[in-house]
């Protein structure tokens, strides 16, 4: 099952730089493990925003929820999820 996921990160202005750096490092490790597994095949930066557009390829809604809620940045994100299916004109 394919999903387009849009994540906007809103770190608190008063979060210490060291804390933010530590969360971002864990986020990168978590994200890259999922990319290597094939469950997160695309991640793109939205130009000019602290936001990404991603494609997830997972087995169920529940699995996607688990993966997203495990993101170290999850408490600081606005996330929207759009289910996808193959376009009839796709070649
Ligand atoms: O930077 C982001 O878009 C947020 C987040 C998603 C993956 C990752 O490494 O960081």
PDB file of the backbone (N, CA, C, O) and the ligand in Angstrom, with CONECT records:
HET    LIG  A 101      10
ATOM      1  N   UNK A   1       0.853  -1.182   0.000  1.00  0.00           N
ATOM      2  CA  UNK A   1       0.000   0.000   0.000  1.00  0.00           C
ATOM      3  C   UNK A   1       0.892   1.236   0.000  1.00  0.00           C
ATOM      4  O   UNK A   1       1.820   1.375   0.796  1.00  0.00           O
ATOM      5  N   UNK A   2       0.559   2.135  -0.945  1.00  0.00           N
ATOM      6  CA  UNK A   2       1.373   3.346  -1.069  1.00  0.00           C
ATOM      7  C   UNK A   2       0.652   4.538  -0.432  1.00  0.00           C
ATOM      8  O   UNK A   2      -0.561   4.704  -0.559  1.00  0.00           O
ATOM      9  N   UNK A   3       1.437   5.346   0.244  1.00  0.00           N
ATOM     10  CA  UNK A   3       0.906   6.558   0.863  1.00  0.00           C
ATOM     11  C   UNK A   3       1.841   7.723   0.586  1.00  0.00           C
ATOM     12  O   UNK A   3       3.063   7.585   0.651  1.00  0.00           O
ATOM     13  N   UNK A   4       1.245   8.885   0.271  1.00  0.00           N
ATOM     14  CA  UNK A   4       2.019  10.127   0.281  1.00  0.00           C
ATOM     15  C   UNK A   4       1.879  10.717   1.685  1.00  0.00           C
ATOM     16  O   UNK A   4       0.771  10.917   2.183  1.00  0.00           O
ATOM     17  N   UNK A   5       3.013  10.986   2.303  1.00  0.00           N
ATOM     18  CA  UNK A   5       3.005  11.550   3.657  1.00  0.00           C
ATOM     19  C   UNK A   5       3.733  12.892   3.606  1.00  0.00           C
ATOM     20  O   UNK A   5       4.852  12.986   3.101  1.00  0.00           O
ATOM     21  N   UNK A   6       3.090  13.913   4.129  1.00  0.00           N
ATOM     22  CA  UNK A   6       3.718  15.232   4.208  1.00  0.00           C
ATOM     23  C   UNK A   6       3.964  15.552   5.679  1.00  0.00           C
ATOM     24  O   UNK A   6       3.057  15.502   6.510  1.00  0.00           O
ATOM     25  N   UNK A   7       5.216  15.882   5.973  1.00  0.00           N
ATOM     26  CA  UNK A   7       5.598  16.153   7.371  1.00  0.00           C
ATOM     27  C   UNK A   7       6.155  17.561   7.459  1.00  0.00           C
ATOM     28  O   UNK A   7       7.097  17.922   6.752  1.00  0.00           O
ATOM     29  N   UNK A   8       5.564  18.341   8.330  1.00  0.00           N
ATOM     30  CA  UNK A   8       6.066  19.684   8.610  1.00  0.00           C
ATOM     31  C   UNK A   8       6.596  19.693  10.039  1.00  0.00           C
ATOM     32  O   UNK A   8       5.895  19.327  10.983  1.00  0.00           O
ATOM     33  N   UNK A   9       7.846  20.118  10.174  1.00  0.00           N
ATOM     34  CA  UNK A   9       8.492  20.087  11.489  1.00  0.00           C
ATOM     35  C   UNK A   9       8.374  21.463  12.139  1.00  0.00           C
ATOM     36  O   UNK A   9       8.683  22.486  11.527  1.00  0.00           O
ATOM     37  N   UNK A  10       7.923  21.465  13.385  1.00  0.00           N
ATOM     38  CA  UNK A  10       7.787  22.709  14.167  1.00  0.00           C
ATOM     39  C   UNK A  10       8.517  22.523  15.494  1.00  0.00           C
ATOM     40  O   UNK A  10       7.889  22.228  16.510  1.00  0.00           O
ATOM     41  N   UNK A  11       9.829  22.693  15.492  1.00  0.00           N
ATOM     42  CA  UNK A  11      10.559  22.576  16.757  1.00  0.00           C
ATOM     43  C   UNK A  11      10.314  23.834  17.589  1.00  0.00           C
ATOM     44  O   UNK A  11      10.307  24.941  17.051  1.00  0.00           O
ATOM     45  N   UNK A  12      10.115  23.670  18.895  1.00  0.00           N
ATOM     46  CA  UNK A  12       9.916  24.862  19.737  1.00  0.00           C
ATOM     47  C   UNK A  12      11.122  25.797  19.651  1.00  0.00           C
ATOM     48  O   UNK A  12      12.269  25.351  19.652  1.00  0.00           O
ATOM     49  N   UNK A  13      10.848  27.092  19.577  1.00  0.00           N
ATOM     50  CA  UNK A  13      11.925  28.085  19.466  1.00  0.00           C
ATOM     51  C   UNK A  13      12.902  27.989  20.627  1.00  0.00           C
ATOM     52  O   UNK A  13      14.092  28.266  20.477  1.00  0.00           O
ATOM     53  N   UNK A  14      12.376  27.587  21.804  1.00  0.00           N
ATOM     54  CA  UNK A  14      13.232  27.577  22.994  1.00  0.00           C
ATOM     55  C   UNK A  14      13.889  26.213  23.247  1.00  0.00           C
ATOM     56  O   UNK A  14      14.483  25.999  24.303  1.00  0.00           O
ATOM     57  N   UNK A  15      13.782  25.294  22.283  1.00  0.00           N
ATOM     58  CA  UNK A  15      14.460  24.000  22.471  1.00  0.00           C
ATOM     59  C   UNK A  15      15.974  24.224  22.360  1.00  0.00           C
ATOM     60  O   UNK A  15      16.440  24.827  21.393  1.00  0.00           O
ATOM     61  N   UNK A  16      16.748  23.736  23.356  1.00  0.00           N
ATOM     62  CA  UNK A  16      18.196  23.912  23.281  1.00  0.00           C
ATOM     63  C   UNK A  16      18.759  23.268  22.010  1.00  0.00           C
ATOM     64  O   UNK A  16      18.295  22.214  21.575  1.00  0.00           O
ATOM     65  N   UNK A  17      19.776  23.928  21.421  1.00  0.00           N
ATOM     66  CA  UNK A  17      20.339  23.458  20.148  1.00  0.00           C
ATOM     67  C   UNK A  17      20.834  22.018  20.247  1.00  0.00           C
ATOM     68  O   UNK A  17      20.686  21.240  19.305  1.00  0.00           O
ATOM     69  N   UNK A  18      21.425  21.664  21.396  1.00  0.00           N
ATOM     70  CA  UNK A  18      21.946  20.311  21.573  1.00  0.00           C
ATOM     71  C   UNK A  18      20.832  19.268  21.561  1.00  0.00           C
ATOM     72  O   UNK A  18      20.996  18.182  21.006  1.00  0.00           O
ATOM     73  N   UNK A  19      19.697  19.606  22.176  1.00  0.00           N
ATOM     74  CA  UNK A  19      18.546  18.683  22.188  1.00  0.00           C
ATOM     75  C   UNK A  19      18.018  18.497  20.772  1.00  0.00           C
ATOM     76  O   UNK A  19      17.742  17.376  20.346  1.00  0.00           O
ATOM     77  N   UNK A  20      17.879  19.613  20.039  1.00  0.00           N
ATOM     78  CA  UNK A  20      17.386  19.538  18.658  1.00  0.00           C
ATOM     79  C   UNK A  20      18.331  18.690  17.807  1.00  0.00           C
ATOM     80  O   UNK A  20      17.884  17.859  17.016  1.00  0.00           O
ATOM     81  N   UNK A  21      19.631  18.902  17.971  1.00  0.00           N
ATOM     82  CA  UNK A  21      20.607  18.148  17.169  1.00  0.00           C
ATOM     83  C   UNK A  21      20.533  16.656  17.476  1.00  0.00           C
ATOM     84  O   UNK A  21      20.663  15.824  16.579  1.00  0.00           O
ATOM     85  N   UNK A  22      20.323  16.326  18.740  1.00  0.00           N
ATOM     86  CA  UNK A  22      20.248  14.904  19.143  1.00  0.00           C
ATOM     87  C   UNK A  22      18.989  14.239  18.559  1.00  0.00           C
ATOM     88  O   UNK A  22      19.045  13.105  18.084  1.00  0.00           O
ATOM     89  N   UNK A  23      17.864  14.952  18.599  1.00  0.00           N
ATOM     90  CA  UNK A  23      16.622  14.391  18.033  1.00  0.00           C
ATOM     91  C   UNK A  23      16.772  14.233  16.519  1.00  0.00           C
ATOM     92  O   UNK A  23      16.355  13.222  15.954  1.00  0.00           O
ATOM     93  N   UNK A  24      17.373  15.240  15.858  1.00  0.00           N
ATOM     94  CA  UNK A  24      17.529  15.167  14.389  1.00  0.00           C
ATOM     95  C   UNK A  24      18.464  14.027  14.000  1.00  0.00           C
ATOM     96  O   UNK A  24      18.261  13.389  12.967  1.00  0.00           O
ATOM     97  N   UNK A  25      19.487  13.762  14.815  1.00  0.00           N
ATOM     98  CA  UNK A  25      20.406  12.654  14.504  1.00  0.00           C
ATOM     99  C   UNK A  25      19.674  11.312  14.616  1.00  0.00           C
ATOM    100  O   UNK A  25      19.864  10.421  13.788  1.00  0.00           O
ATOM    101  N   UNK A  26      18.825  11.178  15.663  1.00  0.00           N
ATOM    102  CA  UNK A  26      18.055   9.936  15.798  1.00  0.00           C
ATOM    103  C   UNK A  26      17.043   9.806  14.676  1.00  0.00           C
ATOM    104  O   UNK A  26      16.802   8.711  14.169  1.00  0.00           O
ATOM    105  N   UNK A  27      16.448  10.934  14.287  1.00  0.00           N
ATOM    106  CA  UNK A  27      15.477  10.936  13.183  1.00  0.00           C
ATOM    107  C   UNK A  27      16.144  10.455  11.889  1.00  0.00           C
ATOM    108  O   UNK A  27      15.579   9.650  11.149  1.00  0.00           O
ATOM    109  N   UNK A  28      17.346  10.959  11.633  1.00  0.00           N
ATOM    110  CA  UNK A  28      18.051  10.590  10.399  1.00  0.00           C
ATOM    111  C   UNK A  28      18.340   9.084  10.373  1.00  0.00           C
ATOM    112  O   UNK A  28      18.151   8.420   9.354  1.00  0.00           O
ATOM    113  N   UNK A  29      18.801   8.562  11.513  1.00  0.00           N
ATOM    114  CA  UNK A  29      19.116   7.129  11.594  1.00  0.00           C
ATOM    115  C   UNK A  29      17.853   6.282  11.368  1.00  0.00           C
ATOM    116  O   UNK A  29      17.878   5.305  10.620  1.00  0.00           O
ATOM    117  N   UNK A  30      16.749   6.670  12.024  1.00  0.00           N
ATOM    118  CA  UNK A  30      15.476   5.953  11.919  1.00  0.00           C
ATOM    119  C   UNK A  30      14.975   5.997  10.476  1.00  0.00           C
ATOM    120  O   UNK A  30      14.552   4.985   9.916  1.00  0.00           O
ATOM    121  N   UNK A  31      15.033   7.202   9.886  1.00  0.00           N
ATOM    122  CA  UNK A  31      14.549   7.388   8.522  1.00  0.00           C
ATOM    123  C   UNK A  31      15.383   6.578   7.525  1.00  0.00           C
ATOM    124  O   UNK A  31      14.839   5.942   6.622  1.00  0.00           O
ATOM    125  N   UNK A  32      16.697   6.607   7.696  1.00  0.00           N
ATOM    126  CA  UNK A  32      17.547   5.904   6.722  1.00  0.00           C
ATOM    127  C   UNK A  32      17.400   4.394   6.840  1.00  0.00           C
ATOM    128  O   UNK A  32      17.523   3.684   5.842  1.00  0.00           O
ATOM    129  N   UNK A  33      17.139   3.893   8.039  1.00  0.00           N
ATOM    130  CA  UNK A  33      16.890   2.444   8.192  1.00  0.00           C
ATOM    131  C   UNK A  33      15.622   2.051   7.428  1.00  0.00           C
ATOM    132  O   UNK A  33      15.587   1.013   6.767  1.00  0.00           O
ATOM    133  N   UNK A  34      14.578   2.889   7.524  1.00  0.00           N
ATOM    134  CA  UNK A  34      13.335   2.590   6.800  1.00  0.00           C
ATOM    135  C   UNK A  34      13.522   2.734   5.297  1.00  0.00           C
ATOM    136  O   UNK A  34      12.935   1.979   4.522  1.00  0.00           O
ATOM    137  N   UNK A  35      14.348   3.713   4.874  1.00  0.00           N
ATOM    138  CA  UNK A  35      14.623   3.846   3.438  1.00  0.00           C
ATOM    139  C   UNK A  35      15.350   2.599   2.923  1.00  0.00           C
ATOM    140  O   UNK A  35      15.024   2.079   1.856  1.00  0.00           O
ATOM    141  N   UNK A  36      16.338   2.127   3.692  1.00  0.00           N
ATOM    142  CA  UNK A  36      17.071   0.916   3.265  1.00  0.00           C
ATOM    143  C   UNK A  36      16.147  -0.293   3.206  1.00  0.00           C
ATOM    144  O   UNK A  36      16.337  -1.176   2.371  1.00  0.00           O
ATOM    145  N   UNK A  37      15.150  -0.341   4.081  1.00  0.00           N
ATOM    146  CA  UNK A  37      14.238  -1.502   4.118  1.00  0.00           C
ATOM    147  C   UNK A  37      13.256  -1.490   2.950  1.00  0.00           C
ATOM    148  O   UNK A  37      12.605  -2.499   2.678  1.00  0.00           O
ATOM    149  N   UNK A  38      13.143  -0.347   2.253  1.00  0.00           N
ATOM    150  CA  UNK A  38      12.199  -0.231   1.140  1.00  0.00           C
ATOM    151  C   UNK A  38      10.840   0.302   1.555  1.00  0.00           C
ATOM    152  O   UNK A  38       9.981   0.528   0.703  1.00  0.00           O
ATOM    153  N   UNK A  39      10.630   0.508   2.857  1.00  0.00           N
ATOM    154  CA  UNK A  39       9.311   0.987   3.308  1.00  0.00           C
ATOM    155  C   UNK A  39       9.135   2.503   3.110  1.00  0.00           C
ATOM    156  O   UNK A  39       8.018   3.018   3.148  1.00  0.00           O
ATOM    157  N   UNK A  40      10.259   3.202   2.898  1.00  0.00           N
ATOM    158  CA  UNK A  40      10.222   4.673   2.738  1.00  0.00           C
ATOM    159  C   UNK A  40      11.025   4.985   1.470  1.00  0.00           C
ATOM    160  O   UNK A  40      12.142   5.496   1.554  1.00  0.00           O
ATOM    161  N   UNK A  41      10.449   4.673   0.279  1.00  0.00           N
ATOM    162  CA  UNK A  41      11.252   4.751  -0.948  1.00  0.00           C
ATOM    163  C   UNK A  41      11.558   6.157  -1.448  1.00  0.00           C
ATOM    164  O   UNK A  41      12.503   6.340  -2.215  1.00  0.00           O
ATOM    165  N   UNK A  42      10.775   7.162  -1.028  1.00  0.00           N
ATOM    166  CA  UNK A  42      11.054   8.538  -1.469  1.00  0.00           C
ATOM    167  C   UNK A  42      10.932   9.502  -0.303  1.00  0.00           C
ATOM    168  O   UNK A  42      10.023   9.406   0.522  1.00  0.00           O
ATOM    169  N   UNK A  43      11.880  10.438  -0.259  1.00  0.00           N
ATOM    170  CA  UNK A  43      11.749  11.580   0.651  1.00  0.00           C
ATOM    171  C   UNK A  43      12.320  12.790  -0.077  1.00  0.00           C
ATOM    172  O   UNK A  43      13.457  12.782  -0.549  1.00  0.00           O
ATOM    173  N   UNK A  44      11.494  13.830  -0.153  1.00  0.00           N
ATOM    174  CA  UNK A  44      11.872  15.053  -0.863  1.00  0.00           C
ATOM    175  C   UNK A  44      11.684  16.246   0.050  1.00  0.00           C
ATOM    176  O   UNK A  44      10.692  16.325   0.774  1.00  0.00           O
ATOM    177  N   UNK A  45      12.610  17.160   0.026  1.00  0.00           N
ATOM    178  CA  UNK A  45      12.464  18.413   0.764  1.00  0.00           C
ATOM    179  C   UNK A  45      11.542  19.337  -0.020  1.00  0.00           C
ATOM    180  O   UNK A  45      11.669  19.452  -1.239  1.00  0.00           O
ATOM    181  N   UNK A  46      10.622  19.992   0.665  1.00  0.00           N
ATOM    182  CA  UNK A  46       9.810  21.057   0.065  1.00  0.00           C
ATOM    183  C   UNK A  46      10.641  22.332   0.150  1.00  0.00           C
ATOM    184  O   UNK A  46      11.020  22.769   1.237  1.00  0.00           O
ATOM    185  N   UNK A  47      10.915  22.913  -0.995  1.00  0.00           N
ATOM    186  CA  UNK A  47      11.824  24.067  -1.053  1.00  0.00           C
ATOM    187  C   UNK A  47      11.283  25.219  -0.201  1.00  0.00           C
ATOM    188  O   UNK A  47      10.126  25.624  -0.316  1.00  0.00           O
ATOM    189  N   UNK A  48      12.155  25.719   0.642  1.00  0.00           N
ATOM    190  CA  UNK A  48      11.823  26.892   1.435  1.00  0.00           C
ATOM    191  C   UNK A  48      11.062  26.613   2.711  1.00  0.00           C
ATOM    192  O   UNK A  48      10.676  27.545   3.416  1.00  0.00           O
ATOM    193  N   UNK A  49      10.833  25.322   3.029  1.00  0.00           N
ATOM    194  CA  UNK A  49      10.087  24.991   4.253  1.00  0.00           C
ATOM    195  C   UNK A  49      10.802  23.876   4.995  1.00  0.00           C
ATOM    196  O   UNK A  49      11.540  23.100   4.387  1.00  0.00           O
ATOM    197  N   UNK A  50      10.595  23.787   6.297  1.00  0.00           N
ATOM    198  CA  UNK A  50      11.096  22.639   7.058  1.00  0.00           C
ATOM    199  C   UNK A  50      10.020  21.558   6.967  1.00  0.00           C
ATOM    200  O   UNK A  50       9.331  21.244   7.938  1.00  0.00           O
ATOM    201  N   UNK A  51       9.906  21.004   5.758  1.00  0.00           N
ATOM    202  CA  UNK A  51       8.816  20.089   5.422  1.00  0.00           C
ATOM    203  C   UNK A  51       9.325  19.091   4.390  1.00  0.00           C
ATOM    204  O   UNK A  51      10.163  19.431   3.554  1.00  0.00           O
ATOM    205  N   UNK A  52       8.825  17.869   4.447  1.00  0.00           N
ATOM    206  CA  UNK A  52       9.134  16.908   3.389  1.00  0.00           C
ATOM    207  C   UNK A  52       7.874  16.301   2.834  1.00  0.00           C
ATOM    208  O   UNK A  52       6.829  16.266   3.484  1.00  0.00           O
ATOM    209  N   UNK A  53       8.000  15.814   1.590  1.00  0.00           N
ATOM    210  CA  UNK A  53       6.971  14.978   0.970  1.00  0.00           C
ATOM    211  C   UNK A  53       7.614  13.612   0.775  1.00  0.00           C
ATOM    212  O   UNK A  53       8.669  13.488   0.155  1.00  0.00           O
ATOM    213  N   UNK A  54       6.966  12.603   1.310  1.00  0.00           N
ATOM    214  CA  UNK A  54       7.524  11.250   1.286  1.00  0.00           C
ATOM    215  C   UNK A  54       6.525  10.267   0.719  1.00  0.00           C
ATOM    216  O   UNK A  54       5.316  10.496   0.754  1.00  0.00           O
ATOM    217  N   UNK A  55       7.047   9.165   0.193  1.00  0.00           N
ATOM    218  CA  UNK A  55       6.220   8.028  -0.201  1.00  0.00           C
ATOM    219  C   UNK A  55       6.580   6.869   0.721  1.00  0.00           C
ATOM    220  O   UNK A  55       7.753   6.535   0.891  1.00  0.00           O
ATOM    221  N   UNK A  56       5.563   6.265   1.308  1.00  0.00           N
ATOM    222  CA  UNK A  56       5.747   5.060   2.124  1.00  0.00           C
ATOM    223  C   UNK A  56       5.078   3.891   1.411  1.00  0.00           C
ATOM    224  O   UNK A  56       4.020   4.037   0.800  1.00  0.00           O
ATOM    225  N   UNK A  57       5.715   2.734   1.503  1.00  0.00           N
ATOM    226  CA  UNK A  57       5.185   1.502   0.905  1.00  0.00           C
ATOM    227  C   UNK A  57       5.109   0.472   2.032  1.00  0.00           C
ATOM    228  O   UNK A  57       6.101  -0.168   2.380  1.00  0.00           O
ATOM    229  N   UNK A  58       3.914   0.330   2.590  1.00  0.00           N
ATOM    230  CA  UNK A  58       3.744  -0.496   3.792  1.00  0.00           C
ATOM    231  C   UNK A  58       2.569  -1.456   3.608  1.00  0.00           C
ATOM    232  O   UNK A  58       1.828  -1.368   2.630  1.00  0.00           O
ATOM    233  N   UNK A  59       2.412  -2.373   4.563  1.00  0.00           N
ATOM    234  CA  UNK A  59       1.398  -3.409   4.425  1.00  0.00           C
ATOM    235  C   UNK A  59       0.018  -3.018   4.905  1.00  0.00           C
ATOM    236  O   UNK A  59      -0.967  -3.641   4.507  1.00  0.00           O
ATOM    237  N   UNK A  60      -0.085  -2.001   5.751  1.00  0.00           N
ATOM    238  CA  UNK A  60      -1.394  -1.666   6.329  1.00  0.00           C
ATOM    239  C   UNK A  60      -1.380  -0.243   6.886  1.00  0.00           C
ATOM    240  O   UNK A  60      -0.322   0.357   7.075  1.00  0.00           O
ATOM    241  N   UNK A  61      -2.574   0.278   7.144  1.00  0.00           N
ATOM    242  CA  UNK A  61      -2.690   1.578   7.811  1.00  0.00           C
ATOM    243  C   UNK A  61      -2.019   1.526   9.182  1.00  0.00           C
ATOM    244  O   UNK A  61      -1.346   2.466   9.603  1.00  0.00           O
ATOM    245  N   UNK A  62      -2.223   0.404   9.859  1.00  0.00           N
ATOM    246  CA  UNK A  62      -1.661   0.268  11.212  1.00  0.00           C
ATOM    247  C   UNK A  62      -0.133   0.332  11.174  1.00  0.00           C
ATOM    248  O   UNK A  62       0.498   0.954  12.029  1.00  0.00           O
ATOM    249  N   UNK A  63       0.456  -0.333  10.152  1.00  0.00           N
ATOM    250  CA  UNK A  63       1.920  -0.310  10.055  1.00  0.00           C
ATOM    251  C   UNK A  63       2.407   1.118   9.821  1.00  0.00           C
ATOM    252  O   UNK A  63       3.384   1.555  10.430  1.00  0.00           O
ATOM    253  N   UNK A  64       1.717   1.844   8.931  1.00  0.00           N
ATOM    254  CA  UNK A  64       2.141   3.227   8.679  1.00  0.00           C
ATOM    255  C   UNK A  64       2.046   4.046   9.961  1.00  0.00           C
ATOM    256  O   UNK A  64       2.947   4.819  10.285  1.00  0.00           O
ATOM    257  N   UNK A  65       0.947   3.866  10.682  1.00  0.00           N
ATOM    258  CA  UNK A  65       0.785   4.622  11.929  1.00  0.00           C
ATOM    259  C   UNK A  65       1.923   4.325  12.905  1.00  0.00           C
ATOM    260  O   UNK A  65       2.466   5.228  13.542  1.00  0.00           O
ATOM    261  N   UNK A  66       2.268   3.056  13.009  1.00  0.00           N
ATOM    262  CA  UNK A  66       3.371   2.668  13.915  1.00  0.00           C
ATOM    263  C   UNK A  66       4.686   3.315  13.497  1.00  0.00           C
ATOM    264  O   UNK A  66       5.421   3.846  14.330  1.00  0.00           O
ATOM    265  N   UNK A  67       4.976   3.264  12.181  1.00  0.00           N
ATOM    266  CA  UNK A  67       6.238   3.831  11.701  1.00  0.00           C
ATOM    267  C   UNK A  67       6.276   5.343  11.944  1.00  0.00           C
ATOM    268  O   UNK A  67       7.285   5.885  12.396  1.00  0.00           O
ATOM    269  N   UNK A  68       5.157   6.015  11.635  1.00  0.00           N
ATOM    270  CA  UNK A  68       5.151   7.477  11.785  1.00  0.00           C
ATOM    271  C   UNK A  68       5.212   7.882  13.258  1.00  0.00           C
ATOM    272  O   UNK A  68       5.897   8.839  13.617  1.00  0.00           O
ATOM    273  N   UNK A  69       4.496   7.154  14.097  1.00  0.00           N
ATOM    274  CA  UNK A  69       4.494   7.559  15.506  1.00  0.00           C
ATOM    275  C   UNK A  69       5.810   7.224  16.192  1.00  0.00           C
ATOM    276  O   UNK A  69       6.078   7.702  17.295  1.00  0.00           O
ATOM    277  N   UNK A  70       6.642   6.394  15.535  1.00  0.00           N
ATOM    278  CA  UNK A  70       7.976   6.107  16.068  1.00  0.00           C
ATOM    279  C   UNK A  70       9.039   7.117  15.658  1.00  0.00           C
ATOM    280  O   UNK A  70      10.173   7.045  16.132  1.00  0.00           O
ATOM    281  N   UNK A  71       8.689   8.055  14.786  1.00  0.00           N
ATOM    282  CA  UNK A  71       9.664   9.076  14.374  1.00  0.00           C
ATOM    283  C   UNK A  71      10.089   9.899  15.587  1.00  0.00           C
ATOM    284  O   UNK A  71       9.231  10.399  16.314  1.00  0.00           O
ATOM    285  N   UNK A  72      11.391  10.052  15.821  1.00  0.00           N
ATOM    286  CA  UNK A  72      11.817  10.881  16.956  1.00  0.00           C
ATOM    287  C   UNK A  72      11.253  12.306  16.904  1.00  0.00           C
ATOM    288  O   UNK A  72      11.034  12.921  17.948  1.00  0.00           O
ATOM    289  N   UNK A  73      11.016  12.832  15.702  1.00  0.00           N
ATOM    290  CA  UNK A  73      10.453  14.185  15.586  1.00  0.00           C
ATOM    291  C   UNK A  73       8.919  14.188  15.635  1.00  0.00           C
ATOM    292  O   UNK A  73       8.297  15.245  15.535  1.00  0.00           O
ATOM    293  N   UNK A  74       8.308  13.000  15.787  1.00  0.00           N
ATOM    294  CA  UNK A  74       6.834  12.906  15.729  1.00  0.00           C
ATOM    295  C   UNK A  74       6.126  13.931  16.626  1.00  0.00           C
ATOM    296  O   UNK A  74       5.150  14.540  16.189  1.00  0.00           O
ATOM    297  N   UNK A  75       6.594  14.140  17.876  1.00  0.00           N
ATOM    298  CA  UNK A  75       5.873  15.101  18.741  1.00  0.00           C
ATOM    299  C   UNK A  75       5.923  16.535  18.206  1.00  0.00           C
ATOM    300  O   UNK A  75       5.165  17.395  18.653  1.00  0.00           O
ATOM    301  N   UNK A  76       6.808  16.783  17.260  1.00  0.00           N
ATOM    302  CA  UNK A  76       7.003  18.164  16.771  1.00  0.00           C
ATOM    303  C   UNK A  76       6.576  18.319  15.316  1.00  0.00           C
ATOM    304  O   UNK A  76       6.948  19.287  14.652  1.00  0.00           O
ATOM    305  N   UNK A  77       5.796  17.366  14.827  1.00  0.00           N
ATOM    306  CA  UNK A  77       5.422  17.389  13.404  1.00  0.00           C
ATOM    307  C   UNK A  77       3.922  17.534  13.219  1.00  0.00           C
ATOM    308  O   UNK A  77       3.127  17.032  14.013  1.00  0.00           O
ATOM    309  N   UNK A  78       3.552  18.238  12.144  1.00  0.00           N
ATOM    310  CA  UNK A  78       2.194  18.116  11.602  1.00  0.00           C
ATOM    311  C   UNK A  78       2.321  17.154  10.431  1.00  0.00           C
ATOM    312  O   UNK A  78       3.149  17.355   9.542  1.00  0.00           O
ATOM    313  N   UNK A  79       1.502  16.108  10.430  1.00  0.00           N
ATOM    314  CA  UNK A  79       1.617  15.058   9.413  1.00  0.00           C
ATOM    315  C   UNK A  79       0.289  14.918   8.698  1.00  0.00           C
ATOM    316  O   UNK A  79      -0.769  14.867   9.326  1.00  0.00           O
ATOM    317  N   UNK A  80       0.357  14.856   7.360  1.00  0.00           N
ATOM    318  CA  UNK A  80      -0.854  14.496   6.610  1.00  0.00           C
ATOM    319  C   UNK A  80      -0.550  13.265   5.770  1.00  0.00           C
ATOM    320  O   UNK A  80       0.541  13.117   5.221  1.00  0.00           O
ATOM    321  N   UNK A  81      -1.540  12.388   5.684  1.00  0.00           N
ATOM    322  CA  UNK A  81      -1.382  11.102   4.994  1.00  0.00           C
ATOM    323  C   UNK A  81      -2.421  11.010   3.884  1.00  0.00           C
ATOM    324  O   UNK A  81      -3.610  11.225   4.117  1.00  0.00           O
ATOM    325  N   UNK A  82      -1.967  10.690   2.676  1.00  0.00           N
ATOM    326  CA  UNK A  82      -2.863  10.537   1.523  1.00  0.00           C
ATOM    327  C   UNK A  82      -2.638   9.158   0.904  1.00  0.00           C
ATOM    328  O   UNK A  82      -1.543   8.873   0.419  1.00  0.00           O
ATOM    329  N   UNK A  83      -3.665   8.296   0.916  1.00  0.00           N
ATOM    330  CA  UNK A  83      -3.504   6.989   0.274  1.00  0.00           C
ATOM    331  C   UNK A  83      -3.400   7.151  -1.244  1.00  0.00           C
ATOM    332  O   UNK A  83      -4.051   8.017  -1.828  1.00  0.00           O
ATOM    333  N   UNK A  84      -2.577   6.311  -1.877  1.00  0.00           N
ATOM    334  CA  UNK A  84      -2.359   6.385  -3.322  1.00  0.00           C
ATOM    335  C   UNK A  84      -2.687   5.050  -3.976  1.00  0.00           C
ATOM    336  O   UNK A  84      -2.564   3.992  -3.358  1.00  0.00           O
ATOM    337  N   UNK A  85      -3.107   5.119  -5.243  1.00  0.00           N
ATOM    338  CA  UNK A  85      -3.186   3.908  -6.054  1.00  0.00           C
ATOM    339  C   UNK A  85      -2.661   4.259  -7.448  1.00  0.00           C
ATOM    340  O   UNK A  85      -2.471   5.429  -7.782  1.00  0.00           O
ATOM    341  N   UNK A  86      -2.437   3.249  -8.229  1.00  0.00           N
ATOM    342  CA  UNK A  86      -1.845   3.445  -9.545  1.00  0.00           C
ATOM    343  C   UNK A  86      -2.781   4.261 -10.424  1.00  0.00           C
ATOM    344  O   UNK A  86      -3.989   4.025 -10.451  1.00  0.00           O
ATOM    345  N   UNK A  87      -2.208   5.227 -11.146  1.00  0.00           N
ATOM    346  CA  UNK A  87      -3.021   6.042 -12.057  1.00  0.00           C
ATOM    347  C   UNK A  87      -3.293   5.209 -13.316  1.00  0.00           C
ATOM    348  O   UNK A  87      -2.393   4.534 -13.815  1.00  0.00           O
ATOM    349  N   UNK A  88      -4.534   5.252 -13.834  1.00  0.00           N
ATOM    350  CA  UNK A  88      -4.864   4.428 -15.003  1.00  0.00           C
ATOM    351  C   UNK A  88      -4.059   4.793 -16.257  1.00  0.00           C
ATOM    352  O   UNK A  88      -3.938   3.974 -17.168  1.00  0.00           O
ATOM    353  N   UNK A  89      -3.511   6.001 -16.313  1.00  0.00           N
ATOM    354  CA  UNK A  89      -2.710   6.405 -17.476  1.00  0.00           C
ATOM    355  C   UNK A  89      -1.219   6.152 -17.275  1.00  0.00           C
ATOM    356  O   UNK A  89      -0.415   6.406 -18.173  1.00  0.00           O
ATOM    357  N   UNK A  90      -0.853   5.654 -16.099  1.00  0.00           N
ATOM    358  CA  UNK A  90       0.567   5.415 -15.839  1.00  0.00           C
ATOM    359  C   UNK A  90       1.096   4.330 -16.774  1.00  0.00           C
ATOM    360  O   UNK A  90       0.410   3.344 -17.045  1.00  0.00           O
ATOM    361  N   UNK A  91       2.319   4.519 -17.262  1.00  0.00           N
ATOM    362  CA  UNK A  91       2.917   3.498 -18.131  1.00  0.00           C
ATOM    363  C   UNK A  91       4.122   2.868 -17.413  1.00  0.00           C
ATOM    364  O   UNK A  91       4.776   1.982 -17.964  1.00  0.00           O
TER     365      UNK A  91
HETATM  366  O1  LIG A 101      13.853  16.870   7.871  1.00  0.00           O
HETATM  367  C1  LIG A 101      12.679  16.435   7.790  1.00  0.00           C
HETATM  368  O2  LIG A 101      11.985  16.587   6.782  1.00  0.00           O
HETATM  369  C2  LIG A 101      12.074  15.679   8.956  1.00  0.00           C
HETATM  370  C3  LIG A 101      12.529  14.299   9.085  1.00  0.00           C
HETATM  371  C4  LIG A 101      12.129  13.277   8.139  1.00  0.00           C
HETATM  372  C5  LIG A 101      13.177  12.473   7.913  1.00  0.00           C
HETATM  373  C6  LIG A 101      14.299  13.020   8.528  1.00  0.00           C
HETATM  374  O3  LIG A 101      15.456  12.594   8.541  1.00  0.00           O
HETATM  375  O4  LIG A 101      13.956  14.181   9.148  1.00  0.00           O
CONECT  366  367
CONECT  367  366  368  369
CONECT  368  367
CONECT  369  367  370
CONECT  370  369  371  375
CONECT  371  370  372
CONECT  372  371  373
CONECT  373  372  374  375
CONECT  374  373
CONECT  375  370  373
END
